[in-house]
Amino acid sequence: MAANLFGRYVWLVDIIRQHKRLTYEEINRLWKESGLSYGDEDSLPLRTFHNHRKAIMDIFNIDIECDKNGYKYYIDDPENLEHDTLRSWLIDSYTTLNQIQADSKLENRIIFENIPSGRTWLTAITNAMRKNEVLYITYQSFWHSEANSFEIEPYYLKVVKQRWYVIARSPYYSAKNKAKGIEPADVYRIYALDRIKDITESGKTFEFNRNFNIERYFEGCCGVIPSEEPAEKVVIAAYGEFANYLRTLPLHKSQKETGQKGDATFFEYQIKPTFDFYQLLLAQGNQLEVLEPESIRNEMRNRLRQTMARYENTTE
């Protein structure tokens, strides 16, 4: 029953998010069409509707207000909801699950992208985050032949390219910085969950640093690799219909369309040229070209030459 209630809360948020403003009668009609009715009741009782509004505020911190002029219900501050990627993802995912449950014909017709790295360690890490508990992990880096074991203080989780990552404070490196008088002493590292071999509880807790700003940590970055270098203005040309792909799914949140010439559409970014950024550009093939700055344009040339060299080296 609790899972069904949660699904109904999500349905109500999603339906108002889609339609912007709805009267109770309109919501009730859409409810009847949804396949989520309560047993023999094919409508959403008004008292139940208001109970759902209260529960949605308590669980999601989403306020469904009523416009007294037209008695239409709407989400207060919808921009805040859209900018909250976790809440938006949760609502979108559960809405799809609701549709599958309501209509068995859809059961095998919706395909999800698999994220295998989250299955083993997500619960242990989220529990530790909730309790501010230090974890002792065994980690196999791609760059080392043997696994290492050490403590981490888990701060945030992030999904990038079908991989879960935990952003954590390193007690070991932070202590070394403090001993050397380096400021700021705190060192934060990123660990991929699919490279964790083992996790055990340390029995110790840590004090969460509320001055650590995750948005600032990844500011100007594209992916999961942070950089302390300043962001640069990067201009690219997207050719043909590929511009439409960038309009609907930007390479980075700083993307701005600046003009067109022939079959080229120009986009500008404020971004740090990390490994992730180059990977993203190279993945687009010949559909885009870096125009400036010259340093990034040269780096793209070098990487493309290295790629061509691999294909030109034939083996018998």
N, C-alpha and C positions, 0 to 999 in steps of 0.2 A: 504493500500500500504506500509506503514512504517513497519508493522509487516512482510509483505512478503519480503521486502528488508532485514530486520534483519535476517530472515531465510536463505536468499541467502548468506549473509555474513558468517553465521555460516557454511553453507554447504561448502563454498569455503575453509575456514580454516580447516574443518574436512577432506576434500578430499585430501588436500596437506599434512596434518598431517599423514594421512594413507599411502600415496604413497611416501612420503619423497620428491621426485623431479618429476615434471611434466612439459611438454611443454604446451604452450597455446593450441595447437591442441589436446593434450591428455585431458586437462581440458575441452575443448569444447565438446569432445566426451562424457565424463562422465556427463557433464551438460545435453546433449540431452537425456541421459538414465535416468536422475534423476527425470523427471516429473516436474521440476521447471522452465520451459521455460516461456518466456514473451509473453503471448497471442499467436499471429500468428507466432512469431519468435521462431524457434526451436533450435537456437544457442545462444551462449553468445558472443555478439559483443565485439571486442577487446577494444574499447573505454570504454564500460560498465565494462569490466573486470578490467581495470586499475582504473576506478572510485571506484570499489568495493575494490581494494587493498588499496586505500587511506582511504576509510571509515573504513576498518578493522583496520588500524593503528590508526585512530582517536578514535574509539569506544573501541577496545580491547587492544590497544598498542601492536599489533602483526604485525611485519614487514615481508611481503612476498617479498623476494628478487629474483633477476633473475641471474642465472649463465650464464654469457655471452659466455662461451665456448660452452655449449650445449643448450643455451637458455631454460634452465629449471628453473621453479619457485620452491622455497623452503621457509620454515619458518626459519627466522633468530633466533638463540638461542632457539631451540625447548625445551631444558631442562627447561628453565625458565617457559614456558607454562605448561609443565607437572607437575612441582612442585607447580604451582598456582592452588590449589584445587578448588577455586571458579570459575575461568575461565574454567577449564577443565570440571567441573560439568555442567556449563551453556552450553558449546558447545556440550557435550554428550547428554544433555536433549533436546536441541533444534534440534539436528540432528535426534533424534528419532521422534520428533514431525514432522519434515520435511518429514520423511519417511511415517508417517501415513497420512499426508495430500496428499502426492503424490500417495499413493496407498490405496484406501478405503478398500481393502481386509484385511488390517492390523488393521483396526480401533478397533476391539474388541479382538485383539490377543496379545496385549502388556499390561502387568499388572504392575502397579507402586506401590511402597510401600507408604502407606499413612502416612503423618506426620501431624496429626490434630492440634498440638499445635501452628503451625505457622499461622493459618488462621486469628486469631482475632487481634493479636498485632504486627505482623511483620511490617506492613506499618507505624504504629505510631512510632515504635522504629527506623526503618531505617530513617524515616524523621528526628527524633530527633538527630540521629547520624550524619546525613548530616549537620545539623544546629548547632551541639554542644549545644543542648538544654537539660536542666535538666527536667527530668520527675518525676511526683509524682505518685507512684504506690501503689496499695493495693495488698498485697501478702499473700497467705495462704501457709505457710510452712507445710510439712508433719509432722514436729516435734512440732507444736504448735496447740492448739485447736482453737485459734482465729486468724483471719487475722490481719496484721499490715499494716499501711500506712506510707510511707517515700519517700524521694527523692533519685534518682539515676542519675548518669551521664553515659549514655550508651556508651561503647567503642567498643565492638565487639559482633558479633553473632556467635554461634557455634551449629552444629547439632551433636547429639550423640544418638544412639539407638532410632531413631524416635522421638526425642524430640529436640526442639529449646531451646537454652539457650542464655541469654544476660550476657556478662561480663561487669560489671559496677563499677565505683568508687563510694564509699559510702561517701557522704559529712558528714554525722553524725559521723561515726566512724573515719574518717580522722581528723575531728575537735577535737575529743576526744584525739586522739594520739598526735596531735599538742599541745594541752593544757598540756599534760603530758610530753612533750619533747621527745616522742618516735620517733625514726628515723628508716626507712623512715615513715613519717606520713601517707602517702596515703594508704588507705585500699580498696582493690578490692574484690567484691563479685560476685557470680554467681547465677542467678535467672532463673528458668525454666519458659518458657512462659505459659505452661499449668497450672501453679499455680498463675498466675497473674489474679486478679479479676477485676481490673479496672486500667486505665491509664488516667491521665489528664496532660495537658501542664502546666508547672509552670510559664511560661513567663520569666524564667531566662536562661542564657546561662553559659557555663563553658569553661575553657581553656583546650583543649586536651593536656594531658601529653605525649609528643612525646618520652620521655625517657622510657615509659612503653613498655616493649617488650613482646608481647603475646606469642612468641615462647619460650622465657625463662620462662615465667609464667607457661606454661604447659610442660616444658622440663622434660623428663623422666616419664611423667604421661601417663596413659592409660584411656582415657575417659574424664570426665569433672571435676573431683576432683583434685585440685592442692595440692602440698605438698612442704614444705620447707626442708624436709629431703633429704639427698644426695641419688642419684640413686645407686642401688646395682646391682651386677652381678647376674643374675638368670639363672640357667641352667635347662632346661626341656627335658624330653624324650617324643617324639611323636611316637605312636605305629602304625604299619601297614600302611595302605594307608592314615592315617590322616596327615602324613608328607607332602603329596602332597597338602593338603588343606592349610597347613601353608606356603608352598613354593609360592602358588599363592595368598594367602591372609594372610600376616603376622599378628601376634597378636599385634606387635608394630614395629615402623619404625626402631628400633635398632636391630631387629632380625638378627642373623647370624647362619647359619648352620655350625656345627663344626665336625660332624662325624656320623658314624653308627656302630651299633653292633647288630647282629641278626635282629629282627624286629623293633628295636628302632633306631630312628634318633634323634640326639641331636641338640638342638637350644639354643643359648645364647642371653641374653638381658641385656641392661643397663636400669633399670627401677625402679621407686619408687612404693613400694608395697601398693598402696592405695586400698580403698574399691572396686573401679572399676576394678582393676587388679585381685583381688580375685574373683569377680563376673565373669570375663571373663574366668579365669582358671576353675572355677567350672562348667561353662556352657559347657565345653568340655567333661564332664563325665570321663569315664575310658580310653579315647583316649590319655591322656597325664599324665605325672607324674613330679612333681617338684623334682629335684635331689639336688639342692643347691641354696641358703644357707640353713642351717638346720633350722633357725628361720622361714623362709617362708614355708619350708616343714612341720614343726610342726604346724604352723597356718592352713595349708591345712588339716592336720590330724584332728585338733580340729573342723574345720567347717564341715568336712565330718562325724565326729562322731555325731555332733549335728543334721545333716540331717538324719543319720541312726536312731537316737533316736526317731525322729518324726515318722518314719515309723514303728518302733518297738513298739511304744505305741498304742496298738489297743483299739478301743472303741466299746462297745457293742451297 
